[in-house]
Amino acid sequence: MDNGCIEEREEYTLKTFEDGSKITVRDLQMVVLDIMDEVHRVCIKNDIKYALIAGSALGIVNYKGFIPWDDDIDVCIEKKDWARFVEAMKKDLSDKYYFQCFETDKRYNVLIPSMKVRKKGTCIEEVNFLLKNRCKSGDGIFVDVVIYDNIADNKWVDEFNRTKVKLLMPIMVLLDNLHFNPKLLKKWVVRIATKYGEKHKNSKLTSQTIAIPWEKFLHEPVFLKEDVYPFKLYEFEGRKFYSYNNIEKVLKEWYGPNCLKKWDGKKWVETLPVEKRKPKHTVNLSLTSDKIER
């Protein structure tokens, strides 16, 4: 019976031990899902709107859950709710988890997702050669949270403002790798992004904060606010999580018109080429310890 999603799910191995046992992407997904359940709980308790974005949103449409090779969850919070969200995490996050962000730890780098919510008693090493986690609280398995803010309607104005941050990025990366914490530059980046969002509060567009400068020139994921907000509930791994208002339109704009599942006459099938179906964020991990076995 067709349930409206791709049902075939291959297994992807992340780590194999000498005794033949292994950790799969699905094992990691279950830990990430546990963290996401907690993020959802805190947001609902405090009436804070959130949405699954990027590959997590694509998983909603194609699989009603994780894409089988996806090894993380990405979440957005609107800028207007960000301060309340940070306070809610301080107050209500279960002691099984912890979070890292610039507002609570100036060692946190503002060029990466705006917050990482991590699970205690786990550890993960990311594919990240430029910016290491400098927060001393740990390297637990995480959910990424990014700020969504107002974006200029004119794409050239938008790119000009993003370029300010992109020009600062090499300096900040260099200082970070020399183990100098560029706190003043971090504050400047946050200020640039905040003022930019405030200036364009009446625009029709939204996107992740320009403080995150890693997208390609003129290819930033920018969307109509009416397609993103208000967030809607969707099925995800047997529970309900929020995502974009017009989820399929946003995904096609982000990943292209062929990103969604296709019907082959008998079942829904994946459109991404097989050679591209691989986890891309994880180097090494432990599901049961805050230290990684080498």
Stockholm file with secondary structure:
# STOCKHOLM 1.0

chainA/1-294         MDNGCIEEREEYTLKTFEDGSKITVRDLQMVVLDIMDEVHRVCIKNDIKYALIAGSALGIVNYKGFIPWDDDIDVCIEKKDWARFVEAMKKDLSDKYYFQCFETDKRYNVLIPSMKVRKKGTCIEEVNFLLKNRCKSGDGIFVDVVIYDNIADNKWVDEFNRTKVKLLMPIMVLLDNLHFNPKLLKKWVVRIATKYGEKHKNSKLTSQTIAIPWEKFLHEPVFLKEDVYPFKLYEFEGRKFYSYNNIEKVLKEWYGPNCLKKWDGKKWVETLPVEKRKPKHTVNLSLTSDKIER
#=GR chainA/1-294 SS CCCSSCCCCCCCEEEECTTSCEEEHHHHHHHHHHHHHHHHHHHHHTTCCEEECHHHHHHHHHHSSCCTTCCCCEEEEEHHHHHHHHHHHHHHCCTTEEEEETTTCTTSCTTSCSEEEEETTCEEEESCSSCCCCCTTCCCCEEEEEEEEEECSSHHHHHHHHHHHHHHHHHHHHHHHTTCCCHHHHHHHHHHHHHHHHHTTTCSEEEECTTCCCSCTTCCCCEEHHHHCSCEEEEETTEEEEECTTHHHHHHHHHCTTCSCEECSSSEECCSCGGGCSCCSEEEEESSCSSCCC
#=GC SS_cons         CCCSSCCCCCCCEEEECTTSCEEEHHHHHHHHHHHHHHHHHHHHHTTCCEEECHHHHHHHHHHSSCCTTCCCCEEEEEHHHHHHHHHHHHHHCCTTEEEEETTTCTTSCTTSCSEEEEETTCEEEESCSSCCCCCTTCCCCEEEEEEEEEECSSHHHHHHHHHHHHHHHHHHHHHHHTTCCCHHHHHHHHHHHHHHHHHTTTCSEEEECTTCCCSCTTCCCCEEHHHHCSCEEEEETTEEEEECTTHHHHHHHHHCTTCSCEECSSSEECCSCGGGCSCCSEEEEESSCSSCCC
//
